[in-house]
Amino acid sequence: MRNDLPEATGGYGDPVGMRQCPGMSSGTESRVVMDRLLRLNAVLELVPVASSTWREWSRSGKAPAKVKRGRSTFWRESEVLAFISGAWNPSENQDSPRMPAS
C-alpha cells in the first residue's frame, strides 16, 4: 500500500469516501482517491468561521458540499484543503445535484 494515501478511516473511525480523481477519464488509467471524511468540528479547526457560516457556504455552493452517511454529516478532507488553499473549484467537485433550499 502506498504511504502517500490517506488512512482508511477518518477521525473518530468515520467512514471513507471514495471517488474518481477530478480531471481523470473513466478509463482503466484512472485511480480512485480515498478521502478522509471530516466532521464539522474538524472542518472548523481548519476554517475558522462560525458553524452556521460554514453550513450556509456549503449549502449555497461557496464551500465544498456535505456528504451524508446515515444521519451523520461530513466534508471531504481533500475538498476542504483545496478550499483553504484557494484551489477548490465548485463545478469540478460537486458529485451530486444540489437540493433546493426549503
Biopython code that builds the backbone (N, CA, C, O; Angstrom):
import numpy as np
from Bio.PDB.StructureBuilder import StructureBuilder

atoms = [
    (1, "MET", "N", (0.838, -1.176, 0.000)),
    (1, "MET", "CA", (0.000, 0.000, 0.000)),
    (1, "MET", "C", (0.883, 1.239, 0.000)),
    (1, "MET", "O", (1.922, 1.265, 0.659)),
    (2, "ARG", "N", (0.475, 2.255, -0.730)),
    (2, "ARG", "CA", (1.257, 3.477, -0.828)),
    (2, "ARG", "C", (1.130, 4.292, 0.455)),
    (2, "ARG", "O", (0.049, 4.376, 1.037)),
    (3, "ASN", "N", (2.223, 4.886, 0.890)),
    (3, "ASN", "CA", (2.221, 5.674, 2.114)),
    (3, "ASN", "C", (1.650, 7.072, 1.931)),
    (3, "ASN", "O", (1.313, 7.723, 2.920)),
    (4, "ASP", "N", (1.529, 7.558, 0.688)),
    (4, "ASP", "CA", (1.039, 8.915, 0.487)),
    (4, "ASP", "C", (-0.482, 9.001, 0.422)),
    (4, "ASP", "O", (-1.028, 10.098, 0.297)),
    (5, "LEU", "N", (-1.175, 7.869, 0.503)),
    (5, "LEU", "CA", (-2.628, 7.885, 0.519)),
    (5, "LEU", "C", (-3.117, 8.078, 1.941)),
    (5, "LEU", "O", (-2.462, 7.634, 2.884)),
    (6, "PRO", "N", (-4.275, 8.745, 2.114)),
    (6, "PRO", "CA", (-4.804, 8.926, 3.464)),
    (6, "PRO", "C", (-5.142, 7.584, 4.091)),
    (6, "PRO", "O", (-5.332, 6.583, 3.399)),
    (7, "GLU", "N", (-5.212, 7.586, 5.402)),
    (7, "GLU", "CA", (-5.548, 6.357, 6.101)),
    (7, "GLU", "C", (-6.958, 5.919, 5.736)),
    (7, "GLU", "O", (-7.725, 6.700, 5.173)),
    (8, "ALA", "N", (-7.301, 4.690, 6.049)),
    (8, "ALA", "CA", (-8.561, 4.107, 5.612)),
    (8, "ALA", "C", (-9.770, 4.635, 6.368)),
    (8, "ALA", "O", (-10.894, 4.473, 5.892)),
    (9, "THR", "N", (-9.589, 5.251, 7.508)),
    (9, "THR", "CA", (-10.727, 5.819, 8.217)),
    (9, "THR", "C", (-10.413, 7.242, 8.603)),
    (9, "THR", "O", (-9.253, 7.601, 8.802)),
    (10, "GLY", "N", (-11.440, 8.048, 8.706)),
    (10, "GLY", "CA", (-11.279, 9.420, 9.159)),
    (10, "GLY", "C", (-11.178, 9.452, 10.669)),
    (10, "GLY", "O", (-11.178, 8.408, 11.321)),
    (11, "GLY", "N", (-11.093, 10.639, 11.221)),
    (11, "GLY", "CA", (-11.075, 10.773, 12.668)),
    (11, "GLY", "C", (-12.320, 10.152, 13.263)),
    (11, "GLY", "O", (-13.364, 10.121, 12.611)),
    (12, "TYR", "N", (-12.235, 9.668, 14.456)),
    (12, "TYR", "CA", (-13.342, 9.039, 15.174)),
    (12, "TYR", "C", (-13.817, 7.761, 14.503)),
    (12, "TYR", "O", (-14.932, 7.317, 14.776)),
    (13, "GLY", "N", (-13.016, 7.154, 13.636)),
    (13, "GLY", "CA", (-13.417, 5.927, 12.949)),
    (13, "GLY", "C", (-14.462, 6.157, 11.884)),
    (13, "GLY", "O", (-15.208, 5.240, 11.539)),
    (14, "ASP", "N", (-14.532, 7.379, 11.349)),
    (14, "ASP", "CA", (-15.535, 7.708, 10.342)),
    (14, "ASP", "C", (-15.284, 6.947, 9.048)),
    (14, "ASP", "O", (-14.145, 6.589, 8.747)),
    (15, "PRO", "N", (-16.339, 6.701, 8.282)),
    (15, "PRO", "CA", (-16.174, 6.020, 7.000)),
    (15, "PRO", "C", (-15.396, 6.886, 6.021)),
    (15, "PRO", "O", (-15.249, 8.092, 6.220)),
    (16, "VAL", "N", (-14.909, 6.270, 4.983)),
    (16, "VAL", "CA", (-14.104, 6.961, 3.984)),
    (16, "VAL", "C", (-14.898, 7.086, 2.698)),
    (16, "VAL", "O", (-15.555, 6.135, 2.275)),
    (17, "GLY", "N", (-14.841, 8.260, 2.071)),
    (17, "GLY", "CA", (-15.477, 8.458, 0.782)),
    (17, "GLY", "C", (-14.507, 8.079, -0.317)),
    (17, "GLY", "O", (-13.325, 8.415, -0.246)),
    (18, "MET", "N", (-14.987, 7.391, -1.322)),
    (18, "MET", "CA", (-14.136, 7.015, -2.446)),
    (18, "MET", "C", (-14.738, 7.616, -3.700)),
    (18, "MET", "O", (-15.944, 7.517, -3.931)),
    (19, "ARG", "N", (-13.893, 8.243, -4.512)),
    (19, "ARG", "CA", (-14.359, 8.817, -5.757)),
    (19, "ARG", "C", (-13.193, 8.920, -6.720)),
    (19, "ARG", "O", (-12.030, 8.782, -6.340)),
    (20, "GLN", "N", (-13.534, 9.164, -7.973)),
    (20, "GLN", "CA", (-12.510, 9.281, -9.005)),
    (20, "GLN", "C", (-11.832, 10.635, -8.904)),
    (20, "GLN", "O", (-12.467, 11.622, -8.533)),
    (21, "CYS", "N", (-10.560, 10.690, -9.226)),
    (21, "CYS", "CA", (-9.814, 11.947, -9.218)),
    (21, "CYS", "C", (-10.448, 12.914, -10.212)),
    (21, "CYS", "O", (-10.786, 12.509, -11.324)),
    (22, "PRO", "N", (-10.620, 14.197, -9.835)),
    (22, "PRO", "CA", (-11.136, 15.173, -10.788)),
    (22, "PRO", "C", (-10.195, 15.304, -11.978)),
    (22, "PRO", "O", (-8.974, 15.285, -11.825)),
    (23, "GLY", "N", (-10.775, 15.437, -13.154)),
    (23, "GLY", "CA", (-9.976, 15.626, -14.350)),
    (23, "GLY", "C", (-9.467, 14.339, -14.970)),
    (23, "GLY", "O", (-8.857, 14.374, -16.038)),
    (24, "MET", "N", (-9.702, 13.203, -14.327)),
    (24, "MET", "CA", (-9.250, 11.924, -14.863)),
    (24, "MET", "C", (-10.386, 11.311, -15.682)),
    (24, "MET", "O", (-11.558, 11.514, -15.363)),
    (25, "SER", "N", (-10.052, 10.576, -16.718)),
    (25, "SER", "CA", (-11.077, 9.917, -17.507)),
    (25, "SER", "C", (-11.572, 8.684, -16.756)),
    (25, "SER", "O", (-10.976, 8.270, -15.761)),
    (26, "SER", "N", (-12.647, 8.114, -17.233)),
    (26, "SER", "CA", (-13.210, 6.951, -16.544)),
    (26, "SER", "C", (-12.599, 5.640, -17.043)),
    (26, "SER", "O", (-13.095, 4.564, -16.711)),
    (27, "GLY", "N", (-11.533, 5.719, -17.834)),
    (27, "GLY", "CA", (-10.877, 4.521, -18.359)),
    (27, "GLY", "C", (-10.055, 3.805, -17.306)),
    (27, "GLY", "O", (-10.098, 4.155, -16.126)),
    (28, "THR", "N", (-9.312, 2.805, -17.735)),
    (28, "THR", "CA", (-8.539, 1.985, -16.804)),
    (28, "THR", "C", (-7.362, 2.729, -16.191)),
    (28, "THR", "O", (-6.831, 2.299, -15.168)),
    (29, "GLU", "N", (-6.939, 3.852, -16.804)),
    (29, "GLU", "CA", (-5.803, 4.582, -16.260)),
    (29, "GLU", "C", (-6.189, 5.457, -15.065)),
    (29, "GLU", "O", (-5.312, 5.982, -14.379)),
    (30, "SER", "N", (-7.493, 5.620, -14.809)),
    (30, "SER", "CA", (-7.906, 6.443, -13.667)),
    (30, "SER", "C", (-7.692, 5.679, -12.369)),
    (30, "SER", "O", (-7.602, 4.452, -12.353)),
    (31, "ARG", "N", (-7.613, 6.435, -11.287)),
    (31, "ARG", "CA", (-7.459, 5.796, -9.993)),
    (31, "ARG", "C", (-8.496, 6.358, -9.045)),
    (31, "ARG", "O", (-9.028, 7.445, -9.267)),
    (32, "VAL", "N", (-8.778, 5.626, -8.002)),
    (32, "VAL", "CA", (-9.759, 6.046, -7.025)),
    (32, "VAL", "C", (-9.028, 6.697, -5.863)),
    (32, "VAL", "O", (-8.023, 6.176, -5.379)),
    (33, "VAL", "N", (-9.534, 7.830, -5.422)),
    (33, "VAL", "CA", (-8.951, 8.549, -4.299)),
    (33, "VAL", "C", (-9.748, 8.201, -3.050)),
    (33, "VAL", "O", (-10.978, 8.239, -3.049)),
    (34, "MET", "N", (-9.025, 7.861, -1.986)),
    (34, "MET", "CA", (-9.699, 7.606, -0.718)),
    (34, "MET", "C", (-9.563, 8.867, 0.116)),
    (34, "MET", "O", (-8.466, 9.213, 0.556)),
    (35, "ASP", "N", (-10.669, 9.550, 0.332)),
    (35, "ASP", "CA", (-10.700, 10.778, 1.103)),
    (35, "ASP", "C", (-11.101, 10.489, 2.538)),
    (35, "ASP", "O", (-12.001, 9.691, 2.800)),
    (36, "ARG", "N", (-10.423, 11.147, 3.456)),
    (36, "ARG", "CA", (-10.923, 11.105, 4.830)),
    (36, "ARG", "C", (-12.129, 12.013, 4.880)),
    (36, "ARG", "O", (-12.172, 13.044, 4.209)),
    (37, "LEU", "N", (-13.093, 11.635, 5.662)),
    (37, "LEU", "CA", (-14.279, 12.456, 5.842)),
    (37, "LEU", "C", (-14.175, 13.161, 7.184)),
    (37, "LEU", "O", (-13.943, 12.527, 8.213)),
    (38, "LEU", "N", (-14.346, 14.475, 7.166)),
    (38, "LEU", "CA", (-14.196, 15.282, 8.361)),
    (38, "LEU", "C", (-15.561, 15.690, 8.906)),
    (38, "LEU", "O", (-16.448, 16.080, 8.146)),
    (39, "ARG", "N", (-15.725, 15.599, 10.214)),
    (39, "ARG", "CA", (-16.918, 16.123, 10.867)),
    (39, "ARG", "C", (-16.798, 17.640, 10.940)),
    (39, "ARG", "O", (-15.727, 18.202, 10.712)),
    (40, "LEU", "N", (-17.903, 18.289, 11.259)),
    (40, "LEU", "CA", (-17.940, 19.748, 11.279)),
    (40, "LEU", "C", (-16.873, 20.338, 12.203)),
    (40, "LEU", "O", (-16.217, 21.311, 11.832)),
    (41, "ASN", "N", (-16.688, 19.776, 13.385)),
    (41, "ASN", "CA", (-15.694, 20.317, 14.316)),
    (41, "ASN", "C", (-14.291, 20.298, 13.721)),
    (41, "ASN", "O", (-13.521, 21.238, 13.920)),
    (42, "ALA", "N", (-13.954, 19.241, 12.994)),
    (42, "ALA", "CA", (-12.636, 19.153, 12.362)),
    (42, "ALA", "C", (-12.504, 20.189, 11.245)),
    (42, "ALA", "O", (-11.440, 20.782, 11.067)),
    (43, "VAL", "N", (-13.587, 20.405, 10.494)),
    (43, "VAL", "CA", (-13.561, 21.422, 9.431)),
    (43, "VAL", "C", (-13.338, 22.800, 10.040)),
    (43, "VAL", "O", (-12.554, 23.595, 9.522)),
    (44, "LEU", "N", (-14.034, 23.081, 11.146)),
    (44, "LEU", "CA", (-13.951, 24.401, 11.764)),
    (44, "LEU", "C", (-12.592, 24.654, 12.409)),
    (44, "LEU", "O", (-12.220, 25.808, 12.622)),
    (45, "GLU", "N", (-11.842, 23.590, 12.725)),
    (45, "GLU", "CA", (-10.463, 23.772, 13.197)),
    (45, "GLU", "C", (-9.572, 24.262, 12.054)),
    (45, "GLU", "O", (-8.595, 24.974, 12.285)),
    (46, "LEU", "N", (-9.912, 23.881, 10.827)),
    (46, "LEU", "CA", (-9.135, 24.275, 9.651)),
    (46, "LEU", "C", (-9.606, 25.603, 9.069)),
    (46, "LEU", "O", (-8.801, 26.392, 8.574)),
    (47, "VAL", "N", (-10.916, 25.845, 9.132)),
    (47, "VAL", "CA", (-11.518, 27.058, 8.581)),
    (47, "VAL", "C", (-12.186, 27.793, 9.744)),
    (47, "VAL", "O", (-13.287, 27.424, 10.150)),
    (48, "PRO", "N", (-11.546, 28.812, 10.278)),
    (48, "PRO", "CA", (-12.056, 29.473, 11.482)),
    (48, "PRO", "C", (-13.234, 30.410, 11.217)),
    (48, "PRO", "O", (-13.087, 31.632, 11.225)),
    (49, "VAL", "N", (-14.391, 29.821, 10.984)),
    (49, "VAL", "CA", (-15.634, 30.582, 10.821)),
    (49, "VAL", "C", (-16.683, 29.941, 11.722)),
    (49, "VAL", "O", (-16.474, 28.846, 12.245)),
    (50, "ALA", "N", (-17.792, 30.615, 11.900)),
    (50, "ALA", "CA", (-18.889, 30.067, 12.690)),
    (50, "ALA", "C", (-19.482, 28.862, 11.962)),
    (50, "ALA", "O", (-19.473, 28.804, 10.733)),
    (51, "SER", "N", (-19.992, 27.909, 12.726)),
    (51, "SER", "CA", (-20.572, 26.712, 12.114)),
    (51, "SER", "C", (-21.734, 27.072, 11.188)),
    (51, "SER", "O", (-21.898, 26.453, 10.137)),
    (52, "SER", "N", (-22.535, 28.061, 11.564)),
    (52, "SER", "CA", (-23.661, 28.467, 10.714)),
    (52, "SER", "C", (-23.155, 29.058, 9.394)),
    (52, "SER", "O", (-23.776, 28.865, 8.350)),
    (53, "THR", "N", (-22.035, 29.774, 9.440)),
    (53, "THR", "CA", (-21.445, 30.336, 8.215)),
    (53, "THR", "C", (-20.963, 29.213, 7.303)),
    (53, "THR", "O", (-21.239, 29.236, 6.104)),
    (54, "TRP", "N", (-20.249, 28.233, 7.850)),
    (54, "TRP", "CA", (-19.753, 27.120, 7.034)),
    (54, "TRP", "C", (-20.918, 26.357, 6.407)),
    (54, "TRP", "O", (-20.883, 26.034, 5.219)),
    (55, "ARG", "N", (-21.945, 26.069, 7.196)),
    (55, "ARG", "CA", (-23.106, 25.339, 6.662)),
    (55, "ARG", "C", (-23.774, 26.114, 5.529)),
    (55, "ARG", "O", (-24.161, 25.527, 4.519)),
    (56, "GLU", "N", (-23.909, 27.423, 5.691)),
    (56, "GLU", "CA", (-24.520, 28.257, 4.649)),
    (56, "GLU", "C", (-23.653, 28.277, 3.395)),
    (56, "GLU", "O", (-24.166, 28.146, 2.284)),
    (57, "TRP", "N", (-22.338, 28.441, 3.566)),
    (57, "TRP", "CA", (-21.440, 28.405, 2.412)),
    (57, "TRP", "C", (-21.552, 27.065, 1.695)),
    (57, "TRP", "O", (-21.604, 27.020, 0.466)),
    (58, "SER", "N", (-21.587, 25.985, 2.451)),
    (58, "SER", "CA", (-21.678, 24.647, 1.871)),
    (58, "SER", "C", (-23.000, 24.472, 1.121)),
    (58, "SER", "O", (-23.032, 23.938, 0.013)),
    (59, "ARG", "N", (-24.082, 24.928, 1.739)),
    (59, "ARG", "CA", (-25.406, 24.795, 1.124)),
    (59, "ARG", "C", (-25.508, 25.608, -0.161)),
    (59, "ARG", "O", (-26.121, 25.167, -1.133)),
    (60, "SER", "N", (-24.899, 26.810, -0.167)),
    (60, "SER", "CA", (-25.027, 27.709, -1.315)),
    (60, "SER", "C", (-23.997, 27.447, -2.417)),
    (60, "SER", "O", (-24.082, 28.039, -3.493)),
    (61, "GLY", "N", (-23.021, 26.562, -2.157)),
    (61, "GLY", "CA", (-22.019, 26.253, -3.179)),
    (61, "GLY", "C", (-20.757, 27.085, -3.075)),
    (61, "GLY", "O", (-19.876, 26.963, -3.926)),
    (62, "LYS", "N", (-20.639, 27.934, -2.051)),
    (62, "LYS", "CA", (-19.426, 28.735, -1.857)),
    (62, "LYS", "C", (-18.308, 27.926, -1.210)),
    (62, "LYS", "O", (-17.149, 28.340, -1.229)),
    (63, "ALA", "N", (-18.649, 26.780, -0.640)),
    (63, "ALA", "CA", (-17.684, 25.877, 0.007)),
    (63, "ALA", "C", (-18.066, 24.450, -0.394)),
    (63, "ALA", "O", (-19.154, 24.234, -0.929)),
    (64, "PRO", "N", (-17.196, 23.486, -0.147)),
    (64, "PRO", "CA", (-17.496, 22.104, -0.535)),
    (64, "PRO", "C", (-18.826, 21.599, 0.033)),
    (64, "PRO", "O", (-19.239, 21.975, 1.130)),
    (65, "ALA", "N", (-19.466, 20.754, -0.734)),
    (65, "ALA", "CA", (-20.752, 20.173, -0.336)),
    (65, "ALA", "C", (-20.553, 19.133, 0.757)),
    (65, "ALA", "O", (-19.516, 18.475, 0.830)),
    (66, "LYS", "N", (-21.562, 19.000, 1.600)),
    (66, "LYS", "CA", (-21.515, 17.990, 2.648)),
    (66, "LYS", "C", (-21.744, 16.612, 2.051)),
    (66, "LYS", "O", (-22.292, 16.471, 0.959)),
    (67, "VAL", "N", (-21.313, 15.602, 2.790)),
    (67, "VAL", "CA", (-21.505, 14.205, 2.425)),
    (67, "VAL", "C", (-22.289, 13.574, 3.567)),
    (67, "VAL", "O", (-21.851, 13.632, 4.716)),
    (68, "LYS", "N", (-23.424, 12.980, 3.280)),
    (68, "LYS", "CA", (-24.233, 12.353, 4.320)),
    (68, "LYS", "C", (-23.952, 10.857, 4.350)),
    (68, "LYS", "O", (-23.920, 10.201, 3.309)),
    (69, "ARG", "N", (-23.750, 10.330, 5.539)),
    (69, "ARG", "CA", (-23.608, 8.886, 5.778)),
    (69, "ARG", "C", (-24.561, 8.566, 6.910)),
    (69, "ARG", "O", (-24.255, 8.799, 8.079)),
    (70, "GLY", "N", (-25.718, 8.030, 6.556)),
    (70, "GLY", "CA", (-26.749, 7.828, 7.562)),
    (70, "GLY", "C", (-27.226, 9.181, 8.044)),
    (70, "GLY", "O", (-27.579, 10.045, 7.242)),
    (71, "ARG", "N", (-27.238, 9.368, 9.369)),
    (71, "ARG", "CA", (-27.647, 10.657, 9.927)),
    (71, "ARG", "C", (-26.466, 11.587, 10.169)),
    (71, "ARG", "O", (-26.651, 12.713, 10.630)),
    (72, "SER", "N", (-25.272, 11.137, 9.867)),
    (72, "SER", "CA", (-24.068, 11.930, 10.109)),
    (72, "SER", "C", (-23.700, 12.744, 8.878)),
    (72, "SER", "O", (-23.959, 12.338, 7.745)),
    (73, "THR", "N", (-23.089, 13.903, 9.120)),
    (73, "THR", "CA", (-22.679, 14.812, 8.051)),
    (73, "THR", "C", (-21.164, 14.980, 8.083)),
    (73, "THR", "O", (-20.568, 15.169, 9.144)),
    (74, "PHE", "N", (-20.557, 14.908, 6.907)),
    (74, "PHE", "CA", (-19.109, 15.012, 6.769)),
    (74, "PHE", "C", (-18.779, 15.919, 5.595)),
    (74, "PHE", "O", (-19.644, 16.257, 4.787)),
    (75, "TRP", "N", (-17.499, 16.309, 5.516)),
    (75, "TRP", "CA", (-16.957, 17.001, 4.348)),
    (75, "TRP", "C", (-15.678, 16.287, 3.957)),
    (75, "TRP", "O", (-14.922, 15.843, 4.821)),
    (76, "ARG", "N", (-15.431, 16.173, 2.652)),
    (76, "ARG", "CA", (-14.216, 15.506, 2.171)),
    (76, "ARG", "C", (-12.998, 16.363, 2.505)),
    (76, "ARG", "O", (-12.965, 17.560, 2.220)),
    (77, "GLU", "N", (-11.994, 15.724, 3.115)),
    (77, "GLU", "CA", (-10.788, 16.432, 3.522)),
    (77, "GLU", "C", (-10.096, 17.101, 2.336)),
    (77, "GLU", "O", (-9.649, 18.243, 2.446)),
    (78, "SER", "N", (-10.003, 16.408, 1.213)),
    (78, "SER", "CA", (-9.304, 16.972, 0.051)),
    (78, "SER", "C", (-9.991, 18.243, -0.446)),
    (78, "SER", "O", (-9.316, 19.188, -0.855)),
    (79, "GLU", "N", (-11.321, 18.277, -0.414)),
    (79, "GLU", "CA", (-12.043, 19.461, -0.860)),
    (79, "GLU", "C", (-11.885, 20.618, 0.127)),
    (79, "GLU", "O", (-11.759, 21.771, -0.284)),
    (80, "VAL", "N", (-11.893, 20.315, 1.426)),
    (80, "VAL", "CA", (-11.700, 21.359, 2.436)),
    (80, "VAL", "C", (-10.298, 21.954, 2.309)),
    (80, "VAL", "O", (-10.136, 23.172, 2.371)),
    (81, "LEU", "N", (-9.289, 21.105, 2.133)),
    (81, "LEU", "CA", (-7.914, 21.595, 1.987)),
    (81, "LEU", "C", (-7.755, 22.411, 0.704)),
    (81, "LEU", "O", (-7.046, 23.417, 0.691)),
    (82, "ALA", "N", (-8.410, 21.982, -0.367)),
    (82, "ALA", "CA", (-8.372, 22.751, -1.616)),
    (82, "ALA", "C", (-9.086, 24.095, -1.436)),
    (82, "ALA", "O", (-8.642, 25.108, -1.976)),
    (83, "PHE", "N", (-10.181, 24.107, -0.685)),
    (83, "PHE", "CA", (-10.899, 25.346, -0.394)),
    (83, "PHE", "C", (-9.992, 26.323, 0.345)),
    (83, "PHE", "O", (-9.949, 27.508, 0.016)),
    (84, "ILE", "N", (-9.270, 25.826, 1.340)),
    (84, "ILE", "CA", (-8.370, 26.663, 2.129)),
    (84, "ILE", "C", (-7.259, 27.242, 1.257)),
    (84, "ILE", "O", (-6.905, 28.413, 1.395)),
    (85, "SER", "N", (-6.714, 26.429, 0.365)),
    (85, "SER", "CA", (-5.598, 26.873, -0.477)),
    (85, "SER", "C", (-6.041, 27.740, -1.650)),
    (85, "SER", "O", (-5.209, 28.334, -2.335)),
    (86, "GLY", "N", (-7.345, 27.813, -1.881)),
    (86, "GLY", "CA", (-7.858, 28.601, -2.991)),
    (86, "GLY", "C", (-7.941, 27.824, -4.290)),
    (86, "GLY", "O", (-8.291, 28.388, -5.327)),
    (87, "ALA", "N", (-7.625, 26.536, -4.249)),
    (87, "ALA", "CA", (-7.642, 25.714, -5.459)),
    (87, "ALA", "C", (-8.977, 25.004, -5.665)),
    (87, "ALA", "O", (-9.146, 24.295, -6.656)),
    (88, "TRP", "N", (-9.914, 25.179, -4.759)),
    (88, "TRP", "CA", (-11.200, 24.483, -4.849)),
    (88, "TRP", "C", (-12.059, 25.112, -5.937)),
    (88, "TRP", "O", (-12.217, 26.331, -5.990)),
    (89, "ASN", "N", (-12.612, 24.271, -6.803)),
    (89, "ASN", "CA", (-13.467, 24.714, -7.894)),
    (89, "ASN", "C", (-14.807, 24.022, -7.737)),
    (89, "ASN", "O", (-14.883, 22.807, -7.920)),
    (90, "PRO", "N", (-15.873, 24.750, -7.402)),
    (90, "PRO", "CA", (-17.157, 24.112, -7.141)),
    (90, "PRO", "C", (-17.676, 23.261, -8.294)),
    (90, "PRO", "O", (-18.269, 22.209, -8.055)),
    (91, "SER", "N", (-17.471, 23.682, -9.525)),
    (91, "SER", "CA", (-18.002, 22.922, -10.654)),
    (91, "SER", "C", (-17.300, 21.576, -10.823)),
    (91, "SER", "O", (-17.906, 20.632, -11.329)),
    (92, "GLU", "N", (-16.040, 21.468, -10.411)),
    (92, "GLU", "CA", (-15.300, 20.205, -10.519)),
    (92, "GLU", "C", (-15.662, 19.212, -9.440)),
    (92, "GLU", "O", (-15.626, 18.004, -9.676)),
    (93, "ASN", "N", (-16.012, 19.696, -8.258)),
    (93, "ASN", "CA", (-16.082, 18.846, -7.089)),
    (93, "ASN", "C", (-17.488, 18.446, -6.652)),
    (93, "ASN", "O", (-17.633, 17.702, -5.682)),
    (94, "GLN", "N", (-18.498, 18.907, -7.319)),
    (94, "GLN", "CA", (-19.847, 18.570, -6.899)),
    (94, "GLN", "C", (-20.266, 17.252, -7.530)),
    (94, "GLN", "O", (-20.482, 17.171, -8.739)),
    (95, "ASP", "N", (-20.380, 16.209, -6.693)),
    (95, "ASP", "CA", (-20.734, 14.882, -7.177)),
    (95, "ASP", "C", (-22.237, 14.706, -7.354)),
    (95, "ASP", "O", (-22.673, 13.931, -8.205)),
    (96, "SER", "N", (-23.023, 15.410, -6.566)),
    (96, "SER", "CA", (-24.464, 15.232, -6.632)),
    (96, "SER", "C", (-25.135, 16.579, -6.819)),
    (96, "SER", "O", (-24.590, 17.612, -6.431)),
    (97, "PRO", "N", (-26.324, 16.565, -7.417)),
    (97, "PRO", "CA", (-27.023, 17.834, -7.620)),
    (97, "PRO", "C", (-27.438, 18.450, -6.289)),
    (97, "PRO", "O", (-27.683, 17.736, -5.317)),
    (98, "ARG", "N", (-27.515, 19.752, -6.251)),
    (98, "ARG", "CA", (-27.918, 20.465, -5.041)),
    (98, "ARG", "C", (-29.429, 20.353, -4.847)),
    (98, "ARG", "O", (-30.205, 20.390, -5.801)),
    (99, "MET", "N", (-29.810, 20.218, -3.601)),
    (99, "MET", "CA", (-31.231, 20.219, -3.258)),
    (99, "MET", "C", (-31.654, 21.677, -3.118)),
    (99, "MET", "O", (-30.907, 22.480, -2.560)),
    (100, "PRO", "N", (-32.834, 22.034, -3.612)),
    (100, "PRO", "CA", (-33.274, 23.410, -3.452)),
    (100, "PRO", "C", (-33.525, 23.732, -1.983)),
    (100, "PRO", "O", (-33.932, 22.866, -1.208)),
    (101, "ALA", "N", (-33.278, 24.990, -1.610)),
    (101, "ALA", "CA", (-33.492, 25.401, -0.214)),
    (101, "ALA", "C", (-34.986, 25.402, 0.087)),
    (101, "ALA", "O", (-35.803, 25.787, -0.749)),
    (102, "SER", "N", (-35.317, 24.972, 1.269)),
    (102, "SER", "CA", (-36.730, 24.936, 1.666)),
    (102, "SER", "C", (-37.155, 26.234, 2.289)),
    (102, "SER", "O", (-38.313, 26.380, 2.681)),
]
sb = StructureBuilder()
sb.init_structure("model")
sb.init_model(0)
sb.init_chain("A")
sb.init_seg("    ")
for serial, (resi, resn, name, xyz) in enumerate(atoms, 1):
    if name == "N":
        sb.init_residue(resn, " ", resi, " ")
    sb.init_atom(name, np.array(xyz, "f"), 0.0, 1.0, " ", f" {name:<3s}", serial, name[0])
structure = sb.get_structure()
